[in-house]
């Protein structure tokens, strides 16, 4: 499906019958409304685990080259050997809009985010220091990986990038304290990275890094959230007959970066040096995201991350966002002047923990088998466009999607949909 047809179908879907098959009245009796087919439930499998109980695929990500080629990356975790896993980023290319793929490289690193800058394509990632590699032939061959930091811990989820001022901007989370177990979102600090697109971005000095503002820093400065029911569940373990259920401390992570282009928007910066960070909010609730802003100096030498203030002067930490409880992905589309977001749809977050199906992942707010598309003019008011992919089996996932301007993918145990955008 081409871009225009997809957008038209999505707009129609927003006004059509709900995808969940809501009840309607007919002659005084209730009947089920027809279920609309998901927009992209057909898929191409890029990778399949030979041993699903031992192998894992993580963090798929896409970049589109100017000629239309797609660069597709994913993180592969091999079977445990002596309690350790081998971590490899697999790099693929496609020249037919994602229908077929060619495996190009295996790189010993953790996490991956491909992007285009100048005449080169790069993949950046890393857990123990950020690492980057470059291709100058459209992804056919790749350089050796180079470290950009020294002695720092990172969580490099493939978020969204912004191209502006002759530069590229995106976010990686720095882990401010080593945590042996769990998901340490309370010590994540979303760091904005920026570089001129014409520079050699394998050189550490080419990059500008923002300050670090961890979630714990925010709580120390502004206090605990009030009257939001956050945390919804107290951090800790919860009883379930068959499987482990746990709630991590409140925090943020897996951040998307956006720039407001609408001059009528309250937060628009006519100088073009203000960006906004929308991050997954780990609260135990659904449909909340965390918000921050990043302001760049006029010469591009300094970026400062802080909370956004409301017009009243009050600091803002949370904003409503469909699927903000788990990872989501936002991209700005110039022709429609809209932000488009793909995120997990929550339908059953109020079920008691001990009554969850055994195959259902983690806590009630962690539903991951329905993937939805929304659009917004302002990144605050989101309109439903359609159900992208879904499966009735709650033990499977249609979750953790990322996209380029022309493609969409989702995580392991989620087969990769054919590119649609």
Buried (B, 14 or more C-beta within 10 A) or exposed (E): BEBEEBBEBBBEBBEEEBBBEEEEEEEEEEEEBEBBEBBBBEBBEBBEBEEEEEBBBBBBBBBBBEEEBBBBBBBBBBEEEEEEBEBBBBBBBBBEBBEEBEEBBEBEBBBBBBBBBBEBBBBBBBBBBBBBBBBEEBBEEBBEBBBBBEEBBBBBBBBBBBBBBEBBBBBBBBBBEEBEEEBBBBBBBBBBBBBBBEBBBBEBEBBBBBBBBBBBBBBEEEEEBEEEEBBBBEBEEBEBEEEEBBBBBBBBBBBBBBBBEEEEEEBBBEEEBBBBBBBBBBBBBBBBBBBBBBBBEEEBEEBEBBBBEEEEEEBBBBBEBBBBBBBBBBBBBEEBEBBBBBBBBBEEBEEEBEEBEEEBBBBBBBBBBBBBBBBBBBBBEBBBBBBBBBBEEBEBBBBBBBBBBBBBBBBBBBBBBBBBB
